[in-house]
Each structure stands twice: as C-alpha cells, then as structure tokens.
Amino acid sequence: EKFKTLKNEGNDFVKKAKYEEAVNKYSECMKLNTEECTIYTNRALCYLKLYKYEEAKQDCDHVLQIEDSNIKAFYRRALAYKGLQVRKKNMAGI
C-alpha cells in the first residue's frame, strides 16, 4: 500500500516536471520492492530529463535483466546512450 502511494506521488511529480522529487519517491519505492520494473523505467525517465544518462542507463539495464523484452527500458536506454555520446562529443570539442 505504501509502495502504491509512493509510486503515485512520484508519478504526480513527473507530471509537474519535478524530476528530482520524483526520483526520490521512486527510490523509496525500490526499498519496498526491487522487482517492480515500472519504477525503474519511470526513474530512468526522470534521470534522462535531469541529464543523468549513466544513472538512466543503469536503471534500464536492471529492468532488462529482469524482463528482457521491456520496450520502455530498451527505448530509454537508447536515449541514455545517445545522451552519453553527445556529452562525450561536447567534451571532446571543448
């Protein structure tokens, strides 16, 4: 029950574009249940919005270990890789 409440609070923060707060809520959820893939893909989305590509990639990797056909995880991991590559290029150009 607490898990559901935290997840909903996290989702509400995402709708308000308060990604840091949402990450905190989703992280709390993970302490209660590590098998719920949605939490990881949701947190990955937040990390992408915060330009934390490495963290987003790790969350997606975790989901794909549990559920190897999770489309959201594949998609968001691809976005994370793209973000990491862009960042590398930008740093190389500085």
Order of alpha helices (4+ residues) and beta strands (2+ residues): alpha-alpha-alpha-alpha-alpha
